Amino acid sequence: MRHFVICPLCQAKFYIDTNAKVRSELPRSFMLTCPICHKTSFFTPYNVSVESSALNTTGGALLGGLIGLAAGGAGAIIGAILGAAVGESGEKAGSDAVQRFNSS
């Protein structure tokens, strides 16, 4: 998951470095400086949102295909199918974590 806030002045989205799984794991309040307009603003956990950072299914299929290519043509096809399945599984887990944080 990638955590971000929106600058109240310039509306730029910028990412923050945290591993919080729910909002209660964040500090009650904190100050951040926007990397675009350089305004320092006060934020609370409710200003923080997350988005998924998991590999998508296409990325998993591509990775699996490249690995399978070493085993020959049939291996590339099998690797792509397995890679897509693994990518889809990771994407589902990532979207569940995003939904859990954003609804907390």
N, C-alpha and C positions, 0 to 999 in steps of 0.2 A: 504494500500500500504506500502511496505517496500522499503525504499530508500537505495541505496548502491553505493559504488565506488570500483574501482579496483586499488590495490596498483601498482604503476608503477615499483617498484623494484621486488617484489616477485609474483605479479599477483594474490594475494589473494583478494577475494571479501569480503568486510566488510560493515556492515550496519551502517547507520548514523541516528541520532534521529532528525527527522523533519516531519512536517505535510504539507509541500509544495504540492500544487495541480498542479502547473506548475513551470517551471524552473525560471520564473521571480520572484517568491516568495523567491528564495534562494539568499544569499549574492553574490555579484559580484565575490568575491574570498574568499577562506578560507583555513586554514591549518588543516590537520588531521594527526594523527599518526596511522600507521598500527599496529593492535594488534598482528600480526604475526612476522614481521621483525623489528618492532619498528622504522621504518624510517618515519620522518615527511615530508609530501609532500604538495605542493600547488595545490589546486583544484579550478575549476570553475563550474558553474551550468551544463555545458555541459559534465562534467565528471560523473555526477550523473545519475543513471538509477533507475527504479523502477520495482518491481515485485509484483504480486498480493499476498495478504495475506488472502483472503476470504476463508471460508470453502468450500471445494469442494462438489460436489453432493453426493458422497459416505458418507462424514461426515454428511451432512444434513439428509440423509436417515437413517444413524445409530442413530443419535440423535432423530429423529422423531420416529423411531422404539422403542427406549428405553422408550420414553415418552408414546407411545401408548401401550407398554407392560403392563403398570399399568391398562389399560382398558380391558385387555384380548387379546386373539389371534387375533381377527378381528381388534381390536384397534391398534395392532402392525403393521399390514399390512397397514392400513389407515394412521397411523402415519409415516411409512416409505415413503409412496408415497407423503404425504404432506411435509415431511422433505426434500425429494429430490427436490421437486418443489421450496421450499424456498432456498435451497442451490444453485440450478441452477440460481435463480434470483440474489442472492448475488454474485455469480461468474461472471455473465454477467456485473453487475454494477462495480465490481472490475476490470475486463478486460477493460472496457471502460475508467475507471480512469487511468489505467496504460498506455493505448494507448494515451490518452490525454496528460499525462505528458511527455512520451517519444517522442512525436511528437512536443512538444512545444519548 
